[in-house]
Each structure stands twice: as C-alpha cells, then as structure tokens.
Amino acid sequence: MAFISVNNNESIESALRRFKRKVISEEIIKDLKKHAHFIPPGQKAKLKSVNARKRNRRRFRQQRPMGGGTGNGPSRPPMGQNR
C-alpha cells in the first residue's frame, strides 16, 4: 500500500503528485486490474505462453544482425528494383 507523509509547508498538489508517482511505481493499479476478474487456469496458462512468445520475439529481434541476404530465407532485391 502506498503511503506518504505530507511535509510541513508542502502543498496538497505536490503531495498528491508524489502519491500518484508512488502508486505508479508500486504498480498498484496494474495489480488491481489483474485481480479485477477471475481468469480460469487454462486461460491463464495460455496467456502466460503468449506473453512469453512476445517477450522472446522482442529479445531475438534486437539480437538479429541488420545485414541483407545473410539469412537462410530468400533475399529481396533492393528498393526500386522490383523486376
């Protein structure tokens, strides 16, 4: 639970801003949305594997070299030379 103490001579607006930042950093809203409705165990496992696939795709996309024609697939001609 997010808890802040309001300092002396601190405006309510700045204390509220600090509180909002703390709520976001502790991911309270994200957790609340996750527990807002029941997800069956089978659906939860499916969602977990989909998220893992996305995570792996992003990870491998960053590691792949940006060279042209070095892969195993068919190479494309450069732009403007579609014949």
C-alpha distance (Angstrom), angle and dihedral (degrees) to the residues before:
residue distance angle dihedral
M1 . . .
A2 3.77 . .
F3 3.77 114.0 .
I4 3.79 128.5 175.3
S5 3.77 131.3 174.0
V6 3.77 118.0 -136.6
N7 3.80 110.2 -125.6
N8 3.81 124.3 -138.4
N9 3.80 113.4 -83.8
E10 3.83 91.0 11.8
S11 3.77 117.4 136.2
I12 3.80 120.5 -124.8
E13 3.81 89.7 -121.0
S14 3.81 93.7 58.8
A15 3.82 91.8 44.4
L16 3.81 89.4 50.5
R17 3.82 90.4 49.5
R18 3.82 89.8 51.4
F19 3.79 90.5 48.4
K20 3.81 92.3 50.6
R21 3.82 90.8 49.5
K22 3.80 90.3 50.7
V23 3.83 92.3 49.1
I24 3.81 90.2 51.3
S25 3.81 93.6 46.9
E26 3.82 92.4 49.8
E27 3.84 89.9 48.2
I28 3.80 92.9 -131.4
I29 3.82 94.5 149.5
K30 3.81 91.6 47.9
D31 3.81 90.7 51.8
L32 3.80 91.7 46.7
K33 3.81 91.4 53.2
K34 3.79 90.7 47.9
H35 3.82 91.6 54.5
A36 3.81 95.3 39.9
H37 3.82 93.9 97.6
F38 3.79 137.4 17.8
I39 3.80 118.1 -99.1
P40 3.82 115.9 -163.7
P41 3.82 114.9 -121.5
G42 3.83 93.2 -112.6
Q43 3.79 91.8 51.7
K44 3.81 90.5 46.2
A45 3.83 91.2 53.7
K46 3.80 90.9 48.2
L47 3.81 90.9 50.3
K48 3.80 90.6 48.4
S49 3.81 92.5 53.5
V50 3.81 92.2 46.5
N51 3.81 90.5 52.2
A52 3.82 90.6 47.8
R53 3.81 90.5 52.1
K54 3.82 90.8 50.7
R55 3.79 90.8 48.3
N56 3.81 92.3 50.0
R57 3.80 91.9 46.2
R58 3.81 90.5 54.3
R59 3.79 91.9 46.0
F60 3.82 94.3 50.4
R61 3.80 93.0 42.7
Q62 3.81 90.0 61.0
Q63 3.83 93.3 47.6
R64 3.81 96.4 48.8
P65 3.84 113.4 101.8
M66 3.79 116.2 -117.7
G67 3.83 95.8 -132.9
G68 3.79 120.2 129.1
G69 3.79 122.2 -120.0
T70 3.80 97.1 2.7
G71 3.80 95.0 110.6
N72 3.80 130.2 83.9
G73 3.80 95.5 -108.0
P74 3.79 128.1 86.4
S75 3.79 113.5 -73.1
R76 3.77 121.5 -124.5
P77 3.79 123.1 -134.1
P78 3.81 115.9 -112.8
M79 3.80 117.6 -88.6
G80 3.79 114.1 -75.5
Q81 3.80 95.2 25.2
N82 3.81 100.8 88.8
R83 3.80 102.7 148.3
